[in-house]
Amino acid sequence: MGKVYYEVLRDTIEKARKGGYLTTEAQLIFWGRISEAYGRGDLTLEELERLEALLEIDRGRYLRDLDVAMTGEPEEDEEYA
């Protein structure tokens, strides 16, 4: 199922980009959906990373921003560096 799910997400992202609908908000919504799919086991890590690249998502940046929003300061972790 993973490969089919990946292809559907990839095609939807590409259509949104071509149609001019891939706003920052849409990117974040798609990122949430692909992260959920990865968490459920519907996508492999490689597929997740390829979709993030297609969305031009900087995972480290968003995780830092989330830390700041939740705690007021970035978490000190080498993963974000």
PDB file with one MODEL, atoms N, CA, C and O in Angstrom:
MODEL        1
ATOM      1  N   MET A   1       0.813  -1.193   0.000  1.00  0.00           N
ATOM      2  CA  MET A   1       0.000   0.000   0.000  1.00  0.00           C
ATOM      3  C   MET A   1       0.856   1.257   0.000  1.00  0.00           C
ATOM      4  O   MET A   1       0.441   2.279  -0.545  1.00  0.00           O
ATOM      5  N   GLY A   2       2.055   1.205   0.605  1.00  0.00           N
ATOM      6  CA  GLY A   2       2.900   2.376   0.726  1.00  0.00           C
ATOM      7  C   GLY A   2       3.218   3.031  -0.600  1.00  0.00           C
ATOM      8  O   GLY A   2       3.132   4.252  -0.729  1.00  0.00           O
ATOM      9  N   LYS A   3       3.586   2.226  -1.590  1.00  0.00           N
ATOM     10  CA  LYS A   3       3.959   2.785  -2.886  1.00  0.00           C
ATOM     11  C   LYS A   3       2.789   3.518  -3.534  1.00  0.00           C
ATOM     12  O   LYS A   3       2.967   4.608  -4.076  1.00  0.00           O
ATOM     13  N   VAL A   4       1.610   2.938  -3.483  1.00  0.00           N
ATOM     14  CA  VAL A   4       0.424   3.580  -4.060  1.00  0.00           C
ATOM     15  C   VAL A   4       0.120   4.868  -3.302  1.00  0.00           C
ATOM     16  O   VAL A   4      -0.165   5.896  -3.916  1.00  0.00           O
ATOM     17  N   TYR A   5       0.179   4.820  -1.977  1.00  0.00           N
ATOM     18  CA  TYR A   5      -0.095   5.997  -1.154  1.00  0.00           C
ATOM     19  C   TYR A   5       0.909   7.098  -1.478  1.00  0.00           C
ATOM     20  O   TYR A   5       0.535   8.263  -1.615  1.00  0.00           O
ATOM     21  N   TYR A   6       2.178   6.731  -1.600  1.00  0.00           N
ATOM     22  CA  TYR A   6       3.218   7.699  -1.949  1.00  0.00           C
ATOM     23  C   TYR A   6       2.906   8.354  -3.292  1.00  0.00           C
ATOM     24  O   TYR A   6       2.986   9.575  -3.427  1.00  0.00           O
ATOM     25  N   GLU A   7       2.552   7.542  -4.275  1.00  0.00           N
ATOM     26  CA  GLU A   7       2.281   8.076  -5.616  1.00  0.00           C
ATOM     27  C   GLU A   7       1.091   9.031  -5.614  1.00  0.00           C
ATOM     28  O   GLU A   7       1.115  10.050  -6.304  1.00  0.00           O
ATOM     29  N   VAL A   8       0.062   8.713  -4.851  1.00  0.00           N
ATOM     30  CA  VAL A   8      -1.108   9.596  -4.764  1.00  0.00           C
ATOM     31  C   VAL A   8      -0.706  10.932  -4.141  1.00  0.00           C
ATOM     32  O   VAL A   8      -1.068  11.991  -4.653  1.00  0.00           O
ATOM     33  N   LEU A   9       0.039  10.886  -3.041  1.00  0.00           N
ATOM     34  CA  LEU A   9       0.487  12.123  -2.399  1.00  0.00           C
ATOM     35  C   LEU A   9       1.394  12.926  -3.324  1.00  0.00           C
ATOM     36  O   LEU A   9       1.237  14.141  -3.452  1.00  0.00           O
ATOM     37  N   ARG A  10       2.336  12.253  -3.966  1.00  0.00           N
ATOM     38  CA  ARG A  10       3.255  12.938  -4.882  1.00  0.00           C
ATOM     39  C   ARG A  10       2.488  13.617  -6.008  1.00  0.00           C
ATOM     40  O   ARG A  10       2.732  14.785  -6.311  1.00  0.00           O
ATOM     41  N   ASP A  11       1.567  12.896  -6.624  1.00  0.00           N
ATOM     42  CA  ASP A  11       0.794  13.456  -7.734  1.00  0.00           C
ATOM     43  C   ASP A  11      -0.063  14.638  -7.279  1.00  0.00           C
ATOM     44  O   ASP A  11      -0.194  15.627  -8.000  1.00  0.00           O
ATOM     45  N   THR A  12      -0.640  14.535  -6.090  1.00  0.00           N
ATOM     46  CA  THR A  12      -1.472  15.622  -5.567  1.00  0.00           C
ATOM     47  C   THR A  12      -0.634  16.868  -5.306  1.00  0.00           C
ATOM     48  O   THR A  12      -1.063  17.981  -5.611  1.00  0.00           O
ATOM     49  N   ILE A  13       0.551  16.686  -4.745  1.00  0.00           N
ATOM     50  CA  ILE A  13       1.448  17.817  -4.487  1.00  0.00           C
ATOM     51  C   ILE A  13       1.863  18.468  -5.800  1.00  0.00           C
ATOM     52  O   ILE A  13       1.872  19.694  -5.912  1.00  0.00           O
ATOM     53  N   GLU A  14       2.203  17.655  -6.787  1.00  0.00           N
ATOM     54  CA  GLU A  14       2.614  18.202  -8.085  1.00  0.00           C
ATOM     55  C   GLU A  14       1.470  18.965  -8.754  1.00  0.00           C
ATOM     56  O   GLU A  14       1.698  20.020  -9.345  1.00  0.00           O
ATOM     57  N   LYS A  15       0.247  18.448  -8.668  1.00  0.00           N
ATOM     58  CA  LYS A  15      -0.914  19.151  -9.242  1.00  0.00           C
ATOM     59  C   LYS A  15      -1.149  20.478  -8.525  1.00  0.00           C
ATOM     60  O   LYS A  15      -1.444  21.487  -9.165  1.00  0.00           O
ATOM     61  N   ALA A  16      -1.021  20.479  -7.210  1.00  0.00           N
ATOM     62  CA  ALA A  16      -1.209  21.711  -6.440  1.00  0.00           C
ATOM     63  C   ALA A  16      -0.154  22.747  -6.818  1.00  0.00           C
ATOM     64  O   ALA A  16      -0.456  23.933  -6.946  1.00  0.00           O
ATOM     65  N   ARG A  17       1.080  22.290  -6.996  1.00  0.00           N
ATOM     66  CA  ARG A  17       2.153  23.214  -7.383  1.00  0.00           C
ATOM     67  C   ARG A  17       1.871  23.798  -8.763  1.00  0.00           C
ATOM     68  O   ARG A  17       1.967  25.010  -8.955  1.00  0.00           O
ATOM     69  N   LYS A  18       1.526  22.949  -9.717  1.00  0.00           N
ATOM     70  CA  LYS A  18       1.248  23.415 -11.085  1.00  0.00           C
ATOM     71  C   LYS A  18       0.052  24.358 -11.126  1.00  0.00           C
ATOM     72  O   LYS A  18       0.031  25.297 -11.922  1.00  0.00           O
ATOM     73  N   GLY A  19      -0.940  24.118 -10.279  1.00  0.00           N
ATOM     74  CA  GLY A  19      -2.136  24.950 -10.258  1.00  0.00           C
ATOM     75  C   GLY A  19      -1.975  26.231  -9.455  1.00  0.00           C
ATOM     76  O   GLY A  19      -2.879  27.066  -9.420  1.00  0.00           O
ATOM     77  N   GLY A  20      -0.819  26.387  -8.808  1.00  0.00           N
ATOM     78  CA  GLY A  20      -0.576  27.582  -8.014  1.00  0.00           C
ATOM     79  C   GLY A  20      -1.224  27.558  -6.637  1.00  0.00           C
ATOM     80  O   GLY A  20      -1.389  28.600  -6.003  1.00  0.00           O
ATOM     81  N   TYR A  21      -1.588  26.369  -6.179  1.00  0.00           N
ATOM     82  CA  TYR A  21      -2.277  26.241  -4.897  1.00  0.00           C
ATOM     83  C   TYR A  21      -1.361  25.808  -3.756  1.00  0.00           C
ATOM     84  O   TYR A  21      -1.828  25.623  -2.632  1.00  0.00           O
ATOM     85  N   LEU A  22      -0.077  25.643  -4.021  1.00  0.00           N
ATOM     86  CA  LEU A  22       0.828  25.133  -2.995  1.00  0.00           C
ATOM     87  C   LEU A  22       1.388  26.301  -2.176  1.00  0.00           C
ATOM     88  O   LEU A  22       2.570  26.631  -2.269  1.00  0.00           O
ATOM     89  N   THR A  23       0.531  26.907  -1.388  1.00  0.00           N
ATOM     90  CA  THR A  23       0.914  28.006  -0.508  1.00  0.00           C
ATOM     91  C   THR A  23       1.683  27.445   0.682  1.00  0.00           C
ATOM     92  O   THR A  23       1.768  26.229   0.853  1.00  0.00           O
ATOM     93  N   THR A  24       2.237  28.319   1.496  1.00  0.00           N
ATOM     94  CA  THR A  24       2.921  27.877   2.708  1.00  0.00           C
ATOM     95  C   THR A  24       1.968  27.088   3.595  1.00  0.00           C
ATOM     96  O   THR A  24       2.340  26.064   4.168  1.00  0.00           O
ATOM     97  N   GLU A  25       0.748  27.570   3.700  1.00  0.00           N
ATOM     98  CA  GLU A  25      -0.242  26.866   4.520  1.00  0.00           C
ATOM     99  C   GLU A  25      -0.505  25.468   3.967  1.00  0.00           C
ATOM    100  O   GLU A  25      -0.568  24.497   4.722  1.00  0.00           O
ATOM    101  N   ALA A  26      -0.657  25.371   2.649  1.00  0.00           N
ATOM    102  CA  ALA A  26      -0.896  24.069   2.019  1.00  0.00           C
ATOM    103  C   ALA A  26       0.299  23.143   2.223  1.00  0.00           C
ATOM    104  O   ALA A  26       0.130  21.945   2.450  1.00  0.00           O
ATOM    105  N   GLN A  27       1.510  23.699   2.141  1.00  0.00           N
ATOM    106  CA  GLN A  27       2.704  22.888   2.376  1.00  0.00           C
ATOM    107  C   GLN A  27       2.673  22.285   3.774  1.00  0.00           C
ATOM    108  O   GLN A  27       2.965  21.102   3.951  1.00  0.00           O
ATOM    109  N   LEU A  28       2.321  23.095   4.763  1.00  0.00           N
ATOM    110  CA  LEU A  28       2.295  22.604   6.138  1.00  0.00           C
ATOM    111  C   LEU A  28       1.194  21.572   6.351  1.00  0.00           C
ATOM    112  O   LEU A  28       1.375  20.615   7.104  1.00  0.00           O
ATOM    113  N   ILE A  29       0.058  21.761   5.695  1.00  0.00           N
ATOM    114  CA  ILE A  29      -1.015  20.764   5.787  1.00  0.00           C
ATOM    115  C   ILE A  29      -0.559  19.451   5.158  1.00  0.00           C
ATOM    116  O   ILE A  29      -0.751  18.382   5.737  1.00  0.00           O
ATOM    117  N   PHE A  30       0.046  19.533   3.972  1.00  0.00           N
ATOM    118  CA  PHE A  30       0.570  18.321   3.331  1.00  0.00           C
ATOM    119  C   PHE A  30       1.624  17.667   4.210  1.00  0.00           C
ATOM    120  O   PHE A  30       1.652  16.443   4.342  1.00  0.00           O
ATOM    121  N   TRP A  31       2.499  18.482   4.817  1.00  0.00           N
ATOM    122  CA  TRP A  31       3.551  17.935   5.675  1.00  0.00           C
ATOM    123  C   TRP A  31       2.919  17.177   6.838  1.00  0.00           C
ATOM    124  O   TRP A  31       3.384  16.097   7.203  1.00  0.00           O
ATOM    125  N   GLY A  32       1.870  17.735   7.416  1.00  0.00           N
ATOM    126  CA  GLY A  32       1.160  17.035   8.487  1.00  0.00           C
ATOM    127  C   GLY A  32       0.595  15.710   8.012  1.00  0.00           C
ATOM    128  O   GLY A  32       0.676  14.703   8.716  1.00  0.00           O
ATOM    129  N   ARG A  33       0.026  15.713   6.822  1.00  0.00           N
ATOM    130  CA  ARG A  33      -0.568  14.478   6.272  1.00  0.00           C
ATOM    131  C   ARG A  33       0.493  13.418   6.001  1.00  0.00           C
ATOM    132  O   ARG A  33       0.294  12.242   6.305  1.00  0.00           O
ATOM    133  N   ILE A  34       1.625  13.837   5.426  1.00  0.00           N
ATOM    134  CA  ILE A  34       2.651  12.834   5.131  1.00  0.00           C
ATOM    135  C   ILE A  34       3.317  12.347   6.412  1.00  0.00           C
ATOM    136  O   ILE A  34       3.729  11.190   6.494  1.00  0.00           O
ATOM    137  N   SER A  35       3.427  13.224   7.419  1.00  0.00           N
ATOM    138  CA  SER A  35       3.978  12.796   8.709  1.00  0.00           C
ATOM    139  C   SER A  35       3.053  11.782   9.371  1.00  0.00           C
ATOM    140  O   SER A  35       3.515  10.791   9.936  1.00  0.00           O
ATOM    141  N   GLU A  36       1.745  12.030   9.302  1.00  0.00           N
ATOM    142  CA  GLU A  36       0.770  11.074   9.838  1.00  0.00           C
ATOM    143  C   GLU A  36       0.861   9.742   9.100  1.00  0.00           C
ATOM    144  O   GLU A  36       0.830   8.678   9.719  1.00  0.00           O
ATOM    145  N   ALA A  37       0.974   9.807   7.778  1.00  0.00           N
ATOM    146  CA  ALA A  37       1.066   8.581   6.976  1.00  0.00           C
ATOM    147  C   ALA A  37       2.315   7.792   7.349  1.00  0.00           C
ATOM    148  O   ALA A  37       2.273   6.564   7.425  1.00  0.00           O
ATOM    149  N   TYR A  38       3.422   8.486   7.580  1.00  0.00           N
ATOM    150  CA  TYR A  38       4.651   7.820   8.004  1.00  0.00           C
ATOM    151  C   TYR A  38       4.442   7.173   9.379  1.00  0.00           C
ATOM    152  O   TYR A  38       4.854   6.036   9.606  1.00  0.00           O
ATOM    153  N   GLY A  39       3.805   7.902  10.282  1.00  0.00           N
ATOM    154  CA  GLY A  39       3.545   7.380  11.623  1.00  0.00           C
ATOM    155  C   GLY A  39       2.659   6.139  11.615  1.00  0.00           C
ATOM    156  O   GLY A  39       2.815   5.258  12.460  1.00  0.00           O
ATOM    157  N   ARG A  40       1.733   6.069  10.667  1.00  0.00           N
ATOM    158  CA  ARG A  40       0.854   4.899  10.542  1.00  0.00           C
ATOM    159  C   ARG A  40       1.538   3.742   9.831  1.00  0.00           C
ATOM    160  O   ARG A  40       1.026   2.623   9.827  1.00  0.00           O
ATOM    161  N   GLY A  41       2.687   4.005   9.234  1.00  0.00           N
ATOM    162  CA  GLY A  41       3.379   2.962   8.486  1.00  0.00           C
ATOM    163  C   GLY A  41       2.984   2.902   7.024  1.00  0.00           C
ATOM    164  O   GLY A  41       3.338   1.951   6.326  1.00  0.00           O
ATOM    165  N   ASP A  42       2.243   3.920   6.542  1.00  0.00           N
ATOM    166  CA  ASP A  42       1.826   3.947   5.139  1.00  0.00           C
ATOM    167  C   ASP A  42       2.932   4.438   4.212  1.00  0.00           C
ATOM    168  O   ASP A  42       2.861   4.237   2.999  1.00  0.00           O
ATOM    169  N   LEU A  43       3.953   5.080   4.776  1.00  0.00           N
ATOM    170  CA  LEU A  43       5.098   5.556   3.996  1.00  0.00           C
ATOM    171  C   LEU A  43       6.382   5.091   4.659  1.00  0.00           C
ATOM    172  O   LEU A  43       6.445   4.958   5.881  1.00  0.00           O
ATOM    173  N   THR A  44       7.398   4.846   3.855  1.00  0.00           N
ATOM    174  CA  THR A  44       8.722   4.553   4.398  1.00  0.00           C
ATOM    175  C   THR A  44       9.411   5.877   4.713  1.00  0.00           C
ATOM    176  O   THR A  44       8.951   6.937   4.289  1.00  0.00           O
ATOM    177  N   LEU A  45      10.509   5.817   5.454  1.00  0.00           N
ATOM    178  CA  LEU A  45      11.272   7.029   5.754  1.00  0.00           C
ATOM    179  C   LEU A  45      11.770   7.668   4.459  1.00  0.00           C
ATOM    180  O   LEU A  45      11.750   8.891   4.318  1.00  0.00           O
ATOM    181  N   GLU A  46      12.210   6.849   3.529  1.00  0.00           N
ATOM    182  CA  GLU A  46      12.684   7.372   2.240  1.00  0.00           C
ATOM    183  C   GLU A  46      11.561   8.108   1.505  1.00  0.00           C
ATOM    184  O   GLU A  46      11.785   9.182   0.946  1.00  0.00           O
ATOM    185  N   GLU A  47      10.367   7.541   1.505  1.00  0.00           N
ATOM    186  CA  GLU A  47       9.230   8.195   0.845  1.00  0.00           C
ATOM    187  C   GLU A  47       8.875   9.501   1.549  1.00  0.00           C
ATOM    188  O   GLU A  47       8.588  10.505   0.898  1.00  0.00           O
ATOM    189  N   LEU A  48       8.897   9.483   2.880  1.00  0.00           N
ATOM    190  CA  LEU A  48       8.639  10.700   3.654  1.00  0.00           C
ATOM    191  C   LEU A  48       9.628  11.794   3.268  1.00  0.00           C
ATOM    192  O   LEU A  48       9.234  12.931   3.012  1.00  0.00           O
ATOM    193  N   GLU A  49      10.897  11.451   3.228  1.00  0.00           N
ATOM    194  CA  GLU A  49      11.930  12.437   2.905  1.00  0.00           C
ATOM    195  C   GLU A  49      11.798  12.947   1.475  1.00  0.00           C
ATOM    196  O   GLU A  49      12.037  14.128   1.220  1.00  0.00           O
ATOM    197  N   ARG A  50      11.425  12.081   0.540  1.00  0.00           N
ATOM    198  CA  ARG A  50      11.236  12.524  -0.851  1.00  0.00           C
ATOM    199  C   ARG A  50      10.054  13.478  -0.963  1.00  0.00           C
ATOM    200  O   ARG A  50      10.120  14.462  -1.699  1.00  0.00           O
ATOM    201  N   LEU A  51       8.976  13.194  -0.241  1.00  0.00           N
ATOM    202  CA  LEU A  51       7.821  14.093  -0.259  1.00  0.00           C
ATOM    203  C   LEU A  51       8.151  15.422   0.418  1.00  0.00           C
ATOM    204  O   LEU A  51       7.715  16.476  -0.045  1.00  0.00           O
ATOM    205  N   GLU A  52       8.916  15.379   1.508  1.00  0.00           N
ATOM    206  CA  GLU A  52       9.345  16.627   2.156  1.00  0.00           C
ATOM    207  C   GLU A  52      10.174  17.466   1.194  1.00  0.00           C
ATOM    208  O   GLU A  52      10.016  18.685   1.136  1.00  0.00           O
ATOM    209  N   ALA A  53      11.053  16.820   0.441  1.00  0.00           N
ATOM    210  CA  ALA A  53      11.865  17.541  -0.540  1.00  0.00           C
ATOM    211  C   ALA A  53      10.986  18.137  -1.636  1.00  0.00           C
ATOM    212  O   ALA A  53      11.212  19.268  -2.066  1.00  0.00           O
ATOM    213  N   LEU A  54       9.997  17.391  -2.083  1.00  0.00           N
ATOM    214  CA  LEU A  54       9.073  17.885  -3.102  1.00  0.00           C
ATOM    215  C   LEU A  54       8.304  19.103  -2.589  1.00  0.00           C
ATOM    216  O   LEU A  54       8.025  20.034  -3.345  1.00  0.00           O
ATOM    217  N   LEU A  55       7.968  19.087  -1.308  1.00  0.00           N
ATOM    218  CA  LEU A  55       7.266  20.214  -0.691  1.00  0.00           C
ATOM    219  C   LEU A  55       8.206  21.358  -0.333  1.00  0.00           C
ATOM    220  O   LEU A  55       7.760  22.448   0.026  1.00  0.00           O
ATOM    221  N   GLU A  56       9.515  21.104  -0.434  1.00  0.00           N
ATOM    222  CA  GLU A  56      10.539  22.067  -0.027  1.00  0.00           C
ATOM    223  C   GLU A  56      10.399  22.387   1.465  1.00  0.00           C
ATOM    224  O   GLU A  56      10.506  23.540   1.882  1.00  0.00           O
ATOM    225  N   ILE A  57      10.159  21.345   2.250  1.00  0.00           N
ATOM    226  CA  ILE A  57      10.004  21.471   3.700  1.00  0.00           C
ATOM    227  C   ILE A  57      11.372  21.332   4.358  1.00  0.00           C
ATOM    228  O   ILE A  57      12.115  20.390   4.083  1.00  0.00           O
ATOM    229  N   ASP A  58      11.689  22.282   5.228  1.00  0.00           N
ATOM    230  CA  ASP A  58      12.902  22.228   6.037  1.00  0.00           C
ATOM    231  C   ASP A  58      12.480  21.735   7.423  1.00  0.00           C
ATOM    232  O   ASP A  58      12.108  22.526   8.290  1.00  0.00           O
ATOM    233  N   ARG A  59      12.543  20.422   7.614  1.00  0.00           N
ATOM    234  CA  ARG A  59      12.068  19.809   8.850  1.00  0.00           C
ATOM    235  C   ARG A  59      12.732  20.427  10.077  1.00  0.00           C
ATOM    236  O   ARG A  59      12.060  20.706  11.070  1.00  0.00           O
ATOM    237  N   GLY A  60      14.029  20.641  10.018  1.00  0.00           N
ATOM    238  CA  GLY A  60      14.746  21.217  11.156  1.00  0.00           C
ATOM    239  C   GLY A  60      14.223  22.590  11.533  1.00  0.00           C
ATOM    240  O   GLY A  60      14.047  22.895  12.713  1.00  0.00           O
ATOM    241  N   ARG A  61      13.978  23.413  10.532  1.00  0.00           N
ATOM    242  CA  ARG A  61      13.461  24.765  10.789  1.00  0.00           C
ATOM    243  C   ARG A  61      12.101  24.707  11.470  1.00  0.00           C
ATOM    244  O   ARG A  61      11.864  25.411  12.452  1.00  0.00           O
ATOM    245  N   TYR A  62      11.209  23.870  10.952  1.00  0.00           N
ATOM    246  CA  TYR A  62       9.871  23.796  11.531  1.00  0.00           C
ATOM    247  C   TYR A  62       9.892  23.198  12.932  1.00  0.00           C
ATOM    248  O   TYR A  62       9.105  23.606  13.786  1.00  0.00           O
ATOM    249  N   LEU A  63      10.771  22.248  13.180  1.00  0.00           N
ATOM    250  CA  LEU A  63      10.871  21.687  14.526  1.00  0.00           C
ATOM    251  C   LEU A  63      11.412  22.728  15.501  1.00  0.00           C
ATOM    252  O   LEU A  63      10.954  22.800  16.642  1.00  0.00           O
ATOM    253  N   ARG A  64      12.383  23.537  15.066  1.00  0.00           N
ATOM    254  CA  ARG A  64      12.885  24.632  15.910  1.00  0.00           C
ATOM    255  C   ARG A  64      11.773  25.638  16.192  1.00  0.00           C
ATOM    256  O   ARG A  64      11.589  26.067  17.331  1.00  0.00           O
ATOM    257  N   ASP A  65      11.032  26.012  15.145  1.00  0.00           N
ATOM    258  CA  ASP A  65       9.925  26.959  15.313  1.00  0.00           C
ATOM    259  C   ASP A  65       8.879  26.412  16.280  1.00  0.00           C
ATOM    260  O   ASP A  65       8.328  27.157  17.090  1.00  0.00           O
ATOM    261  N   LEU A  66       8.609  25.123  16.197  1.00  0.00           N
ATOM    262  CA  LEU A  66       7.646  24.498  17.098  1.00  0.00           C
ATOM    263  C   LEU A  66       8.148  24.546  18.534  1.00  0.00           C
ATOM    264  O   LEU A  66       7.377  24.837  19.449  1.00  0.00           O
ATOM    265  N   ASP A  67       9.431  24.263  18.743  1.00  0.00           N
ATOM    266  CA  ASP A  67      10.007  24.349  20.083  1.00  0.00           C
ATOM    267  C   ASP A  67       9.862  25.752  20.647  1.00  0.00           C
ATOM    268  O   ASP A  67       9.481  25.923  21.805  1.00  0.00           O
ATOM    269  N   VAL A  68      10.164  26.755  19.835  1.00  0.00           N
ATOM    270  CA  VAL A  68      10.060  28.142  20.285  1.00  0.00           C
ATOM    271  C   VAL A  68       8.610  28.477  20.625  1.00  0.00           C
ATOM    272  O   VAL A  68       8.341  29.119  21.640  1.00  0.00           O
ATOM    273  N   ALA A  69       7.687  28.048  19.789  1.00  0.00           N
ATOM    274  CA  ALA A  69       6.272  28.330  20.035  1.00  0.00           C
ATOM    275  C   ALA A  69       5.778  27.676  21.324  1.00  0.00           C
ATOM    276  O   ALA A  69       4.948  28.242  22.034  1.00  0.00           O
ATOM    277  N   MET A  70       6.287  26.491  21.620  1.00  0.00           N
ATOM    278  CA  MET A  70       5.797  25.754  22.787  1.00  0.00           C
ATOM    279  C   MET A  70       6.511  26.142  24.077  1.00  0.00           C
ATOM    280  O   MET A  70       5.891  26.186  25.139  1.00  0.00           O
ATOM    281  N   THR A  71       7.812  26.423  23.992  1.00  0.00           N
ATOM    282  CA  THR A  71       8.582  26.649  25.213  1.00  0.00           C
ATOM    283  C   THR A  71       9.184  28.037  25.311  1.00  0.00           C
ATOM    284  O   THR A  71       9.664  28.428  26.375  1.00  0.00           O
ATOM    285  N   GLY A  72       9.168  28.779  24.231  1.00  0.00           N
ATOM    286  CA  GLY A  72       9.757  30.109  24.246  1.00  0.00           C
ATOM    287  C   GLY A  72      11.220  30.117  23.854  1.00  0.00           C
ATOM    288  O   GLY A  72      11.808  31.184  23.677  1.00  0.00           O
ATOM    289  N   GLU A  73      11.814  28.946  23.717  1.00  0.00           N
ATOM    290  CA  GLU A  73      13.210  28.875  23.291  1.00  0.00           C
ATOM    291  C   GLU A  73      13.454  27.560  22.562  1.00  0.00           C
ATOM    292  O   GLU A  73      12.779  26.563  22.822  1.00  0.00           O
ATOM    293  N   PRO A  74      14.421  27.563  21.649  1.00  0.00           N
ATOM    294  CA  PRO A  74      14.692  26.319  20.914  1.00  0.00           C
ATOM    295  C   PRO A  74      15.304  25.267  21.827  1.00  0.00           C
ATOM    296  O   PRO A  74      16.062  25.576  22.746  1.00  0.00           O
ATOM    297  N   GLU A  75      14.957  24.025  21.550  1.00  0.00           N
ATOM    298  CA  GLU A  75      15.550  22.917  22.292  1.00  0.00           C
ATOM    299  C   GLU A  75      16.993  22.785  21.855  1.00  0.00           C
ATOM    300  O   GLU A  75      17.301  22.886  20.667  1.00  0.00           O
ATOM    301  N   GLU A  76      17.871  22.563  22.803  1.00  0.00           N
ATOM    302  CA  GLU A  76      19.274  22.408  22.456  1.00  0.00           C
ATOM    303  C   GLU A  76      19.517  20.948  22.135  1.00  0.00           C
ATOM    304  O   GLU A  76      19.660  20.105  23.021  1.00  0.00           O
ATOM    305  N   ASP A  77      19.559  20.673  20.834  1.00  0.00           N
ATOM    306  CA  ASP A  77      19.688  19.305  20.364  1.00  0.00           C
ATOM    307  C   ASP A  77      20.479  19.346  19.070  1.00  0.00           C
ATOM    308  O   ASP A  77      20.212  20.176  18.202  1.00  0.00           O
ATOM    309  N   GLU A  78      21.428  18.476  18.939  1.00  0.00           N
ATOM    310  CA  GLU A  78      22.253  18.431  17.737  1.00  0.00           C
ATOM    311  C   GLU A  78      21.442  18.093  16.497  1.00  0.00           C
ATOM    312  O   GLU A  78      21.857  18.411  15.383  1.00  0.00           O
ATOM    313  N   GLU A  79      20.287  17.448  16.675  1.00  0.00           N
ATOM    314  CA  GLU A  79      19.462  17.048  15.535  1.00  0.00           C
ATOM    315  C   GLU A  79      19.051  18.250  14.698  1.00  0.00           C
ATOM    316  O   GLU A  79      18.912  18.130  13.481  1.00  0.00           O
ATOM    317  N   TYR A  80      18.857  19.396  15.321  1.00  0.00           N
ATOM    318  CA  TYR A  80      18.393  20.584  14.616  1.00  0.00           C
ATOM    319  C   TYR A  80      19.527  21.361  13.968  1.00  0.00           C
ATOM    320  O   TYR A  80      19.281  22.227  13.128  1.00  0.00           O
ATOM    321  N   ALA A  81      20.728  21.074  14.334  1.00  0.00           N
ATOM    322  CA  ALA A  81      21.876  21.857  13.841  1.00  0.00           C
ATOM    323  C   ALA A  81      22.138  21.641  12.380  1.00  0.00           C
ATOM    324  O   ALA A  81      23.067  22.229  11.826  1.00  0.00           O
TER     325      ALA A  81
ENDMDL
END
